[in-house]
Amino acid sequence: MNAFSYARPRAIADALRYLRSGAVALAGGTDLLGLMKDGLATPAALVDLTGIEGLRGWSHQRGKGLRIGALTPLVELETSDSLTRAMPILREALKDAATVQLRTMGTVGGNLLQRNRCWYFRDEGTVCWLKGGKRCFAVDGENRHHAILGADECVMVSPSDLVPALIAYDAEISLVSARGQRRMKLADLFVTPKAKDRREHALRPAELITEVRVSEAALARKGTYLKAMDRKAWSFALVSVAAAAKIERGIARDVRIVLGGVAPVPWRVLAAEKGLEGSALDDAACTDAADRMLAGATPLRDNGYKVTLARELVRRALRSLVAA
């Protein structure tokens, strides 16, 4: 690892000052430190955010919705019974996200901003397209874990388990920088790398995520999260799906379906969601929605299985929303 300086400020203003001077933000470090050890990130300075008050913990106020601080460890979301009562999908999404040690260190903000797991990107000696090279080696190489939807010059996939669950509940994030504060839909944080825009997130320079918010109206949805992995637990998703809807007398309203592990960004198809509005989520309707979600899929040589797998996971997730 290269030499770097280190600071641990107590206030956001001080952290922003370090970021403006070129420092890189450090939270749990579960992704960043690995990138540094592999020579993929070489910051001259790190600014440790864990000493800043107010960025850790969560709260739920009736009528005002759910607030989750960006420095909240993932394990706190997973193990809180009161949070599970408010938003059960969070525990479902996180229980197999990583080992207990990683969930204890990893933070919400860091999870949202984690880099992709493509082995060509993660290899220090491979100058892939996303790292400034001329080609995406996965297109013609080992691509069994790569994108089947929505990819352009790069076929990496969005890796987070937490993100699809939050997007299924229309989560928003708050951000702060020297320019001030802003809010955005969590879904808008994710960018498909293409042309000259070789990035995965829409974070501005020297900007921090401070919190995630879910409205009270969204919390009224019933949700579920399903994930297929290479091994039984603690692995990144081959395919995942978060599904949520308000169920009123057996009828679905306000449906959301979000796929992970299939595209460079969390994948939604509005036509599939709208097609389920007012339905009883019977098998035919759910199968049709699954087909719409996968319409236009273009599998690579080794990942055609993802189409069949994703279609079935979507069907099962939707059917489970009306199960007794």
Secondary structure, DSSP 4 states (H G I P E B T S, - for coil): ----EEE--SSHHHHHHHHHTT-EEESS-TTHHHHHHTTS---SEEEEGGG-TTSS-EEEETTTEEEEETT-BHHHHHH-HHHHHH-THHHHHHTTSS-HHHHHH-BHHHHHTPPP--HHHH-TT---GGGT-S--TTTTSS-TTS-SSS-SS-------SHHHHHHTTT-EEEEEETTEEEEEEGGGGB---BTTB--SB-PPTT-EEEEEEE-HHHHTSEEEEEEEESSSSSS-EEEEEEEEEEEETTEEEEEEEEEESSSSS-B--HHHHHTTTT----HHHHHHHHHHHHTT----TT-THHHHHHHHHHHHHHHHTT--
